[in-house]
């Protein structure tokens, strides 16, 4: 199913409800929190939480570790809107629906969008629990959320993806990690459709293609944010080693357990990064 003809109206309907629940709130920064990483939103001050089900047409996740709430609050006086959880193509949603929440945040007015995920490590130098700054991506999911009639009010027909992950923001992220004495890996994120994990042969192929981490999300959100002119930063939490590298069977329980173990480090890095970005917007 391609983009609906009334996409703009659907986005504005969601934004209208959000504004009615948090009058006068105008976010500068947005963040999408992946599997098991939603705890950061709980640290926001003066927060207001909105269940995804209360937003018209907003997709809801069926995956454990995705709370399904939009949290509006402040950090160091800066207004931030955070998504606790996301939806995925493998849940049965259309590509435009997968990316719809990210579009809502951009339409709401965020200038910078930080997108996080739990990912499998392909790079042999990575270990479980590492945090990786996404420098670029490979979209091997088989779909693109921009397929269909373009909405000129949102962005151009053919958006440039040369700097999908903003280089200046990457420098800020590097400095934040260094200041907190946190090891920050860097690499290329590969997006597949899921829900099955990759085979060892597929992982060998992805490593040959230049992939460092693999997951089932993020790229659709990056594409629509770039389409709308919003700057993006991506962070992967390496929650497991990919097939053929790991000596154990892959499971979502392992993903959730690792995300929970590193949430302190993740929250520290994210907080320092957002504090630094907030001074620039």
N, C-alpha and C positions, 0 to 999 in steps of 0.2 A: 504493500500500500504506500503510494507516494505521499508527499506532504499534502495535508488538507488545505483546501482553498481559504479556510478561515483561520489559519495558524495564528496570525497576528491578533485576532479577536480572542482566541483561546489564551494566548499569553497575557494579554491585557486583563482578562477576567481573573486570572490567578493573581496577578500583581495587585489588582483592585482589592481582592480579599485580604492579601497580606497587609496592605496599607490600612485597611479598616481595623485590623487586629493590632497594629503598631503604628498609630497615628504619628506622623512627623518623622518616622525613622527613615533615614536615607543612607544606605550602606555604601561604603567605599570599597570594601573588600568582601569577596565571597570565597567560600571553601566547600569542597565536596569531600566528605569523609568516607573512605571505603570500608571494606569488611573488617569489623572489629576495631575500627579506628575512631569511632564516634565520640569517645570520651572527651576529646578536646572541646566540643561544643558545651559540655557541662561546666567548663571553666569561665565561660563568658559572663560578664556582670550585667545586672538589670535585664536578664534575658526573658524573652517571650517565646514559647514553643508552639508551633502549629503542626498538627498532624497532617500528613500528606492527604489523608482522606477528606480533610476539610477544604482542600483546594480543588476547584472544578477542573476535571480532566487531568489532574496530576497523577502519574502512575505510582503504584505502591509495590514495594518489594516483597517477595515471598521467601527471601533467603535469610537464614540465621546470621545475626551480626549486623543487620541493617535495621536500625530502629524505626526509620520512616517518619522523621520529624524535621521540620525546618525550624532552626533556632536563630533568633535575632537578639543580639546583645552587644556589649561593648568590651573592648580590651584596651586598656590605657586610654580610655576616652574615645576610641575610634569605633564607629559602628561597623559591625561585621554580621553577615548572614551566613549561616552554616547549614549544610545538608547532612543530617545523620543518616547515611545510607543512600543507595541508588538502586536503579533497576537495570536489568541486563537484557540483551537480545534473546538469550537462551530461555528467558522466562516466558517468551511468547509475544513480546512487544515488538512493534514495528520500529525500524530505525529512527524515525522522527520522534516516536514516543520515548525511546531511550535517551535521546538528547534534549527532550522537552524541558526537564527540570533545569538543566544548565542554561537554556535559553531564558527561562523565567528569571534566573538570577541576573543574567546580563540585561534583560529588559527592565529589571528592577533598578538598575543603575550602577552595578558594581563596575569598577575600573580595572580591577585585577582579580583573576580567578585562580585559586590554588586547587589543584585536583590531585587527590591521593588515592592509592589503591594498595591492595595486598597482591603480591606477585610471586611467581616462581623464579628462582635464580637459574639463569642459563650460563652466565659467566662463571667459569671454574674458580675464579678468585673471590667470588662472593660466598658469604656464609649466612645461615639462617639468623634473622634478627637485624641484618644490615639495612640501612636506609639508603636509597638511591635517588639522586636527582635525575629526572628524565631530561635528556638532552635532545632527543628526537624520537620518532616512532616509526614502526612499520605497521600499516593497516592491512592485515591479512584476514580480517573478519569476513570478508566477502560482501560487505555492504558499506554504504556511505549515507549519512543522515541528510545530505543535501539533495539526494535524488528526487526529482519532481520539479514542479514549477518554482522558480526562484521568487522569493519575497524581497523585492528591491529595498523596502523599508528596513530590512534587517541586515542586508549585506549584498555584495556583488555576486553575479552568477558564478564566477570562477575565482574564489578567494586564494590568495597566495599563502602557501604553507612553509615558505623558506625559513621563517623564524616562529614556528608554531609555539615553541617554548621560549619565552622572551630571554635573550642573552643578558640583558641588564639585571633582570630579576634573578637569573641563575647566579650572577656574581653576588647578589645580596644573600642568597641562600648559602653559598659557599662561606661567606663571612660569618653568617649566623652559626653555622656548624663549627667553624673554627673557634669562634668566641665561646661556644659551649663545650669545647673539647669533644665534639661528636664526630666520629668518622663518617664521612659522607661519600658514598660511591657515586659514580656517574655512569650513565649508559643509555642505550636504546631500548625502548619498551615495545614489545610486540603484542598486538591485539588480535586474538582469535575469538571465534564466536562462542565456543564452549557448547554444552556444559561438561563434556568429557575432558579430562586432563589429556595432555599431549602424550604421544608415544615416544619412546627413546629415539626412534628414527626421525620423528618430527623435530625433536629438540636438537639433534645433530644438524638438521637442515637449517633451523632458525639461528643456530650459532654460526653456521657458515655464511648466512645472510647478514650477520652483524648484530644480531639480537643479544641483549644482556639480561633481560627479564621478560617474562611472558604473563599475560593475564587476559581477562575477558571483559574489560571495561575501558574507561578513560578516553580512548581515541575519539569516539563519537562526540563527547563533550568538548574535547579540544577543538575539533573541527568546527562546531557551531559557534564556540566562543571566538575563534579566529575569524569566522564569517562575520560576526557582529563587531569586530574591532576591539575585542577585550583581550588584554595581555594575560598570558597563562604561565603558571609554574606547575610542574608535575613532580610528585614525590611517590616513590614506590617503597613499600615495606616488604623486604624479602622474607616471606613467611614460610617458605619451603624451598628445597632444592628440586629442580625439575626432574622429570622421568629420565632414567639412565644415569643421573648424578646421585640422586637420593638412593639410599639403601633400603628405604622403607616404602610401603604403599602410600600413595598420595591420598589425602583426605581433607575435607573442609574443616574437620575438628582441629587438625594440625595448624591450619591457617589461622583459625580463631584463637587458639592457644598462644601461638607466637605473637600475634597482634596484641594480645593482652599483656604478654611479658614485656614488650618494648614500648608500651603506651606512655611510660614516663619519659623515655628518651625522645619519642616522637612528639609528645606534647611540648617538651622543652624546645626542640628545634623549631617546631611550628610557631610557637609563641614568640621566640626571638626573631624569626623571619618576618612574621606579620608586624611586629613592633617596628622593625626597620623599614618595611614597606610603607607602613602608615605614615612615617615621617616624610615620605616622598609624594603622597597623594593629597 
